[in-house]
């Protein structure tokens, strides 16, 4: 792969939704790769956006206010860009970056990339936004890539989802946790029409359903946990680990087709596997190239899903061996670190990024060595520049140590006097 050197990367998170944990995992992975990373924490602004709907105003006025608020959020992103001076702005699906903001970033020469981690056939807003990004990554191949090319987005690539081993991992649960989260069969996710119909076939089993958007579902109501409240990531991992058979049925808005047989592979597939937990998953067109047959229990119909569930509940050793192999596959090939390496390789190749010698020549050797040591302590790579170290220090929270304070002093000196930092503090 192209060696892209240390880069400053701003990850723009969505206000809310399923792509939010994906964005956070991307930021952690990029930092683990030694880059200087900041996130635009859009979720901090979501409560105000949500509360607009409580105003006693017309729908037209509400639409105008919501659009104006999103424009304000975009301006806040541009303000963070101005301070951070990133080499790349990476947005995940639903990120609140307006087309006007994207045009401004282009005018400033700041590259932008979108990882569209949604089904293009269901969420069609990509048609308006995709051409405004410099680079576009998808979880689907054809015909999506051709449709992107047809509207002017020529720099688009397939990039499947992944797991974050720092989050999705095997847990040793206490007996109390196993009572709270454990069952023979479980599903974590939203109540899409096909799932409402399919999971009725598991009624009467030791079944638990976790997640939201199950309102009005009477048959499965006894199995719904916590009244359909959202479940946070930490508890989801506990559920995966405590469940003997995790059901993983991809969503479909068609209630008449329980197993839709689509293409993309959802994040749950990688996350359950990374936890060392077992799953029965519906067949997807892109699944065979990601996992081998002996790693997942893959089914192509509801009847096969029910049969596989009963079979693997009776065969614990086989179930555990399959789960172990799936985890090994994820750790080797399907982490967010791997995905971010691929993304930066493709972006960097087209932007001409190369690893460079650290720009520490304006410092005396002793101070340069101290700054380089600080860069290592901050998790940066050995080719980090002085500017990279400054950005990493500014992104930190908490009390600064003496060397970090020195670096900020040197940077302020340089800014005020318009030349290299002094040779020593």
Secondary structure per residue as TSV (DSSP state, phi and psi in degrees):
chain	resnum	aa	ss	phi	psi
A	1	X	-	360.0	155.8
A	2	X	-	-64.2	132.5
A	3	X	-	-83.7	109.3
A	4	X	-	-91.3	-6.7
A	5	X	-	71.8	-179.1
A	6	X	-	-74.7	133.3
A	7	X	-	-129.1	147.9
A	8	X	E	-91.8	122.6
A	9	X	E	-128.8	127.2
A	10	X	E	-100.8	120.3
A	11	X	E	-99.5	118.5
A	12	X	E	-94.2	114.4
A	13	X	-	-85.0	153.2
A	14	X	B	-74.0	165.7
A	15	X	S	-64.1	-36.6
A	16	X	S	-166.4	179.2
A	17	X	S	105.6	179.7
A	18	X	T	-67.4	-22.5
A	19	X	H	-83.2	-6.8
A	20	X	H	-62.4	-50.1
A	21	X	H	-63.3	-28.4
A	22	X	H	-63.7	-44.9
A	23	X	H	-61.9	-41.8
A	24	X	H	-64.5	-38.8
A	25	X	H	-66.6	-37.2
A	26	X	H	-61.1	-44.0
A	27	X	H	-62.7	-43.5
A	28	X	H	-63.4	-41.2
A	29	X	H	-65.2	-43.0
A	30	X	H	-63.8	-40.0
A	31	X	H	-64.9	-40.2
A	32	X	H	-64.0	-26.3
A	33	X	T	-80.4	-1.0
A	34	X	T	94.3	12.4
A	35	X	-	-90.4	162.1
A	36	X	E	-90.6	116.4
A	37	X	E	-124.4	134.1
A	38	X	E	-125.9	151.8
A	39	X	E	-111.6	145.9
A	40	X	E	-91.9	110.9
A	41	X	-	-85.4	72.5
A	42	X	T	-57.6	-32.2
A	43	X	H	-57.0	-24.1
A	44	X	H	-63.8	-24.6
A	45	X	H	-97.0	-4.1
A	46	X	H	-67.0	-40.8
A	47	X	H	-55.3	-42.2
A	48	X	H	-64.8	-41.3
A	49	X	H	-61.0	-44.4
A	50	X	H	-64.9	-37.3
A	51	X	H	-73.0	-13.1
A	52	X	G	-58.4	-29.7
A	53	X	G	-73.1	-11.0
A	54	X	G	-87.8	-5.1
A	55	X	S	-74.3	147.3
A	56	X	S	-88.9	78.1
A	57	X	-	-137.1	167.4
A	58	X	-	-72.2	164.2
A	59	X	H	-63.3	-37.8
A	60	X	H	-63.7	-42.3
A	61	X	H	-66.2	-38.7
A	62	X	H	-63.5	-44.7
A	63	X	H	-58.9	-41.7
A	64	X	H	-66.2	-40.7
A	65	X	H	-66.5	-42.8
A	66	X	H	-63.8	-41.5
A	67	X	H	-64.3	-41.5
A	68	X	H	-64.2	-37.3
A	69	X	H	-66.1	-41.9
A	70	X	H	-65.1	-33.3
A	71	X	H	-65.2	-38.7
A	72	X	H	-62.6	-41.9
A	73	X	H	-61.6	-41.3
A	74	X	H	-61.1	-38.6
A	75	X	H	-65.0	-35.7
A	76	X	H	-65.1	-37.5
A	77	X	H	-62.3	-44.2
A	78	X	H	-62.6	-34.8
A	79	X	H	-65.5	-39.2
A	80	X	H	-68.9	-37.3
A	81	X	H	-59.7	-43.0
A	82	X	H	-59.6	-40.8
A	83	X	H	-76.1	-42.3
A	84	X	H	-83.0	-28.4
A	85	X	-	52.3	60.7
A	86	X	-	-73.4	156.0
A	87	X	S	-82.7	-19.1
A	88	X	E	-154.5	138.0
A	89	X	E	-107.9	116.8
A	90	X	E	-108.9	120.8
A	91	X	E	-112.1	145.2
A	92	X	E	-104.7	166.3
A	93	X	T	-48.6	138.7
A	94	X	T	75.2	7.1
A	95	X	B	-61.1	137.9
A	96	X	-	-82.2	57.7
A	97	X	-	-105.0	113.3
A	98	X	-	-75.4	164.2
A	99	X	H	-64.9	-32.8
A	100	X	H	-63.9	-41.9
A	101	X	H	-66.1	-38.9
A	102	X	H	-64.5	-38.6
A	103	X	H	-65.1	-37.3
A	104	X	H	-66.8	-41.1
A	105	X	H	-62.4	-39.8
A	106	X	H	-63.2	-41.2
A	107	X	H	-61.6	-35.0
A	108	X	T	-80.7	-5.9
A	109	X	T	78.2	24.1
A	110	X	-	-99.9	114.8
A	111	X	E	-64.6	147.2
A	112	X	E	-127.7	145.6
A	113	X	E	-137.5	144.0
A	114	X	E	-120.4	132.1
A	115	X	E	-104.5	104.5
A	116	X	E	-88.3	91.4
A	117	X	-	-94.0	41.3
A	118	X	S	-133.8	167.7
A	119	X	-	-77.8	115.9
A	120	X	T	-62.7	-26.4
A	121	X	T	-75.6	-24.2
A	122	X	T	-96.3	-44.8
A	123	X	-	-105.1	98.5
A	124	X	T	-97.2	8.3
A	125	X	T	-66.2	-12.4
A	126	X	H	-58.9	-26.6
A	127	X	H	-61.5	-33.3
A	128	X	H	-85.8	-30.1
A	129	X	H	-101.9	-30.2
A	130	X	G	-54.4	-44.1
A	131	X	G	-66.2	-16.9
A	132	X	G	-81.3	-14.8
A	133	X	S	-90.0	149.1
A	134	X	S	-73.5	-34.9
A	135	X	E	-137.1	144.5
A	136	X	E	-138.4	126.5
A	137	X	E	-118.4	140.5
A	138	X	E	-129.5	162.2
A	139	X	S	-102.1	11.6
A	140	X	-	-133.0	153.1
A	141	X	-	-99.4	-123.7
A	142	X	T	-77.0	145.1
A	143	X	T	-89.7	6.8
A	144	X	H	-60.5	-46.1
A	145	X	H	-61.6	-38.0
A	146	X	H	-68.2	-36.8
A	147	X	H	-68.3	-35.5
A	148	X	H	-63.9	-44.0
A	149	X	H	-61.6	-36.0
A	150	X	H	-67.5	-25.2
A	151	X	T	-101.1	9.2
A	152	X	T	106.1	2.5
A	153	X	-	-96.8	96.2
A	154	X	-	-90.5	-15.7
A	155	X	S	-104.0	70.0
A	156	X	E	-127.0	139.9
A	157	X	E	-140.9	152.6
A	158	X	E	-78.0	129.4
A	159	X	-	-143.4	100.3
A	160	X	-	-67.6	162.7
A	161	X	-	-69.7	-175.6
A	162	X	-	-160.9	-171.0
A	163	X	B	-127.2	159.5
A	164	X	-	-111.1	100.8
A	165	X	T	-60.0	-20.3
A	166	X	T	-72.0	-21.0
A	167	X	T	-108.7	-49.9
A	168	X	S	-94.1	100.3
A	169	X	-	-151.7	159.6
A	170	X	-	-65.2	139.2
A	171	X	-	-123.1	141.3
A	172	X	-	-87.6	106.2
A	173	X	-	-91.8	146.3
A	174	X	-	-75.7	160.9
A	175	X	H	-54.8	-37.9
A	176	X	H	-65.1	-41.7
A	177	X	H	-65.6	-36.5
A	178	X	H	-66.5	-34.7
A	179	X	H	-67.5	-37.7
A	180	X	H	-73.5	-44.1
A	181	X	H	-106.3	-14.6
A	182	X	-	-87.1	151.7
A	183	X	E	-167.9	168.3
A	184	X	E	-65.7	-42.9
A	185	X	E	-134.6	138.6
A	186	X	E	-150.5	156.7
A	187	X	E	-136.7	138.2
A	188	X	E	-120.0	118.1
A	189	X	S	157.9	-177.7
A	190	X	-	-81.2	155.7
A	191	X	-	-85.5	67.4
A	192	X	-	-66.8	156.8
A	193	X	H	-54.9	-42.1
A	194	X	H	-67.1	-32.1
A	195	X	H	-72.1	-38.1
A	196	X	H	-58.2	-42.5
A	197	X	H	-73.7	-45.1
A	198	X	H	-64.9	-44.2
A	199	X	G	-74.0	-9.1
A	200	X	G	-64.0	-24.4
A	201	X	G	-68.6	-14.1
A	202	X	G	-102.2	1.8
A	203	X	T	-59.7	139.5
A	204	X	T	97.2	-16.1
A	205	X	S	-89.0	172.7
A	206	X	S	-77.0	80.9
A	207	X	E	-114.8	138.5
A	208	X	E	-130.9	135.6
A	209	X	E	-117.2	127.4
A	210	X	E	-120.8	137.5
A	211	X	S	132.4	-177.0
A	212	X	S	-109.6	178.8
A	213	X	-	65.5	37.4
A	214	X	-	-109.6	16.5
A	215	X	T	-56.9	138.2
A	216	X	T	81.7	0.2
A	217	X	-	-86.8	103.2
A	218	X	-	-81.9	-42.1
A	219	X	S	-65.3	-39.8
A	220	X	S	-92.2	-1.9
A	221	X	G	-53.4	-40.4
A	222	X	G	-63.6	-19.2
A	223	X	G	-99.6	-8.9
A	224	X	B	-77.6	128.8
A	225	X	G	-93.2	140.9
A	226	X	G	56.5	31.1
A	227	X	G	64.8	22.6
A	228	X	G	81.1	23.9
A	229	X	-	-72.5	154.0
A	230	X	-	-63.8	143.9
A	231	X	-	-111.2	130.0
A	232	X	-	-77.5	166.0
A	233	X	H	-60.7	-41.6
A	234	X	H	-59.2	-41.5
A	235	X	H	-74.1	-32.6
A	236	X	H	-60.1	-42.5
A	237	X	H	-61.4	-40.4
A	238	X	H	-63.7	-39.1
A	239	X	H	-63.4	-47.6
A	240	X	H	-54.8	-46.5
A	241	X	H	-72.0	-27.8
A	242	X	H	-89.2	-11.2
A	243	X	E	-94.6	137.6
A	244	X	E	-73.2	-46.1
A	245	X	E	-128.8	110.6
A	246	X	E	-86.8	124.0
A	247	X	E	-82.9	135.0
A	248	X	E	-131.5	86.0
A	249	X	-	-104.7	116.8
A	250	X	-	-63.0	149.8
A	251	X	-	-73.6	151.0
A	252	X	-	-151.2	140.8
A	253	X	S	-85.8	-1.0
A	254	X	-	-94.8	110.7
A	255	X	T	-71.1	-17.6
A	256	X	T	-85.1	-8.8
A	257	X	-	-122.7	102.9
A	258	X	S	-73.5	-42.2
A	259	X	S	-110.9	101.4
A	260	X	-	-77.3	-26.0
A	261	X	-	67.0	44.2
A	262	X	-	-78.6	-162.1
A	263	X	S	-106.2	-55.7
A	264	X	-	-70.0	157.4
A	265	X	-	-107.5	125.4
A	266	X	-	-75.2	163.8
A	267	X	H	-63.4	-28.1
A	268	X	H	-58.9	-34.2
A	269	X	H	-58.8	-46.4
A	270	X	H	-74.0	-36.6
A	271	X	H	-70.4	-43.9
A	272	X	H	-61.0	-44.8
A	273	X	H	-62.0	-41.7
A	274	X	H	-64.3	-27.0
A	275	X	T	-77.9	-3.9
A	276	X	T	71.3	22.9
A	277	X	-	-101.1	163.3
A	278	X	-	-99.0	146.2
A	279	X	E	-142.8	150.1
A	280	X	E	-109.1	118.7
A	281	X	E	-123.9	145.2
A	282	X	E	-77.2	148.7
A	283	X	-	-63.7	138.5
A	284	X	-	-132.0	148.0
A	285	X	T	-60.9	-32.9
A	286	X	T	-95.5	2.6
A	287	X	T	-72.4	-41.5
A	288	X	T	-59.1	-28.9
A	289	X	T	-80.8	-8.0
A	290	X	T	-102.8	-35.5
A	291	X	S	-134.6	149.4
A	292	X	-	-85.6	162.7
A	293	X	T	-59.0	-35.5
A	294	X	T	-82.7	6.4
A	295	X	T	-104.7	-27.4
A	296	X	S	-134.6	148.8
A	297	X	E	-88.9	100.1
A	298	X	E	-101.6	132.6
A	299	X	E	-128.2	156.4
A	300	X	S	-118.1	10.5
A	301	X	S	-157.7	163.7
A	302	X	H	-64.3	-40.1
A	303	X	H	-60.4	-40.5
A	304	X	H	-68.7	-33.6
A	305	X	H	-65.8	-42.8
A	306	X	H	-65.3	-44.7
A	307	X	H	-63.4	-43.7
A	308	X	H	-63.1	-38.6
A	309	X	H	-61.9	-47.7
A	310	X	H	-63.3	-40.9
A	311	X	H	-62.3	-49.3
A	312	X	H	-75.9	-20.7
A	313	X	H	-66.9	-27.6
A	314	X	H	-88.6	-14.5
A	315	X	-	-123.4	79.2
A	316	X	H	-65.6	-43.8
A	317	X	H	-61.2	-43.0
A	318	X	H	-65.1	-39.6
A	319	X	H	-62.8	-45.8
A	320	X	H	-68.8	-36.9
A	321	X	H	-65.5	-39.9
A	322	X	H	-65.6	-42.7
A	323	X	H	-62.8	-38.4
A	324	X	H	-63.9	-43.2
A	325	X	H	-65.7	-37.9
A	326	X	H	-64.2	-40.6
A	327	X	H	-63.7	-42.2
A	328	X	H	-60.8	-38.5
A	329	X	H	-64.5	-44.5
A	330	X	H	-62.7	-46.8
A	331	X	H	-62.2	-32.0
A	332	X	H	-81.7	-33.0
A	333	X	H	-132.0	-20.0
A	334	X	-	-125.7	49.2
A	335	X	B	-102.8	161.6
A	336	X	H	-66.2	-27.2
A	337	X	H	-62.0	-44.5
A	338	X	H	-61.8	-41.6
A	339	X	H	-65.0	-41.3
A	340	X	H	-70.3	-32.6
A	341	X	H	-60.4	-44.6
A	342	X	H	-64.2	-45.2
A	343	X	H	-60.2	-47.9
A	344	X	H	-68.9	-31.3
A	345	X	H	-62.0	-46.5
A	346	X	H	-68.6	-42.9
A	347	X	H	-66.9	-47.9
A	348	X	H	-63.0	-36.1
A	349	X	H	-62.4	-39.7
A	350	X	H	-81.2	-24.0
A	351	X	H	-92.8	-5.1
A	352	X	T	74.9	26.9
A	353	X	-	-68.4	140.5
A	354	X	-	-141.6	151.5
A	355	X	-	-67.0	138.0
A	356	X	-	-125.3	159.5
A	357	X	-	-67.8	133.5
A	358	X	-	-51.9	134.3
A	359	X	S	-84.4	75.1
A	360	X	-	-117.4	12.4
A	361	X	T	-63.6	-20.7
A	362	X	T	-81.8	-4.3
A	363	X	S	-103.7	149.1
A	364	X	-	-69.3	159.4
A	365	X	H	-55.3	-40.4
A	366	X	H	-66.2	-43.7
A	367	X	H	-69.4	-39.3
A	368	X	H	-59.9	-39.7
A	369	X	H	-65.1	-39.3
A	370	X	H	-66.2	-40.0
A	371	X	H	-67.3	-39.6
A	372	X	H	-63.7	-38.7
A	373	X	H	-64.3	-39.6
A	374	X	H	-62.7	-40.7
A	375	X	H	-58.0	-42.3
A	376	X	H	-64.4	-42.0
A	377	X	H	-65.6	-28.1
A	378	X	T	-83.2	0.4
A	379	X	T	85.3	11.7
A	380	X	-	-84.2	161.1
A	381	X	-	-79.7	169.1
A	382	X	T	-70.0	-16.2
A	383	X	T	-96.1	18.0
A	384	X	-	-65.1	138.7
A	385	X	-	-89.0	172.0
A	386	X	H	-60.1	-41.0
A	387	X	H	-61.7	-38.4
A	388	X	H	-63.1	-42.3
A	389	X	H	-64.1	-43.2
A	390	X	H	-58.5	-47.2
A	391	X	H	-62.3	-39.6
A	392	X	H	-66.7	-38.9
A	393	X	H	-65.9	-43.8
A	394	X	H	-64.5	-28.0
A	395	X	H	-79.8	-13.8
A	396	X	-	-71.7	154.9
A	397	X	-	-115.5	152.0
A	398	X	S	100.7	-172.4
A	399	X	-	-75.1	134.8
A	400	X	-	-82.8	145.0
A	401	X	-	-86.2	171.8
A	402	X	H	-57.1	-39.7
A	403	X	H	-69.1	-38.7
A	404	X	H	-63.6	-40.6
A	405	X	H	-63.2	-39.9
A	406	X	H	-61.7	-43.0
A	407	X	H	-61.6	-42.1
A	408	X	H	-67.2	-36.5
A	409	X	H	-62.7	-45.0
A	410	X	H	-61.6	-40.0
A	411	X	H	-65.9	-41.6
A	412	X	H	-65.1	-38.9
A	413	X	H	-57.8	-47.0
A	414	X	H	-63.0	-41.8
A	415	X	H	-64.8	-41.4
A	416	X	H	-72.9	-37.4
A	417	X	H	-104.7	-0.3
A	418	X	T	66.3	28.2
A	419	X	S	-148.5	-177.4
A	420	X	-	-57.0	157.2
A	421	X	-	-63.6	155.5
A	422	X	-	-61.8	157.1
A	423	X	S	-65.5	-28.2
A	424	X	-	-150.7	154.8
A	425	X	-	-78.4	360.0
